């Protein structure tokens, strides 16, 4: 499905024909809905939000498992910033019964908008091995343990939610990034759903973030995506899509 492309051309019917009658939409910034009738209203809101901002739309990566289709977009904005945006489509036969989008609003507003946690049930991740170790590392804020999960021979990178201008590479660059990241302690994410395309070697985990070091704040939704070297299982690329802001306290 060409989700964002159809949004910007106002071809809502092209989207709705691929959705179930009781489809649940949860779209960054514009809100959530259930059913096609309220869904089209939300799609129009997303068009209103993006229509004056978008200059060019490119698909960065597309992958899937038996339950989900994931489309990662790199959107060039009129303000010259890039907007990484990801769409999660939940399969239901030949259609989709849920659509979720994630992105930072910083490239558009240079600020944050609160995005509440989407899920309630927490799961324990058991694969891929190095991704699990990566989460163990960031949970306790251990820089070296985190770096040990990365494939530097594959020119590994960490791209922040706000776009490719905030992309970290090389062992020294990533060590400095994680030292800053963990300056006040670890980031223990709560995971709720994952997508693992074993053929392409790409993993995505949908999470809630409500603790960062010593700070606790309102639970907020996000997703992070990991490319994996299928031989070594080390991580070759990390892309984060969220809008987490620690100032949103209970």
PyMOL commands that set and color helices and strands:
alter all, ss='L'
color gray80, all
select helices_A, chain A and resi 3-8+12-16+36-50+106-109+129-140+143-147+152-154+164-166+171-181
alter helices_A, ss='H'
color red, helices_A
select strands_A, chain A and resi 19-27+31-34+54-64+68-77+82-92+95-103+157-159+167-169+190-197+202-212+215-228+235-242
alter strands_A, ss='S'
color yellow, strands_A
deselect
rebuild
show_as cartoon
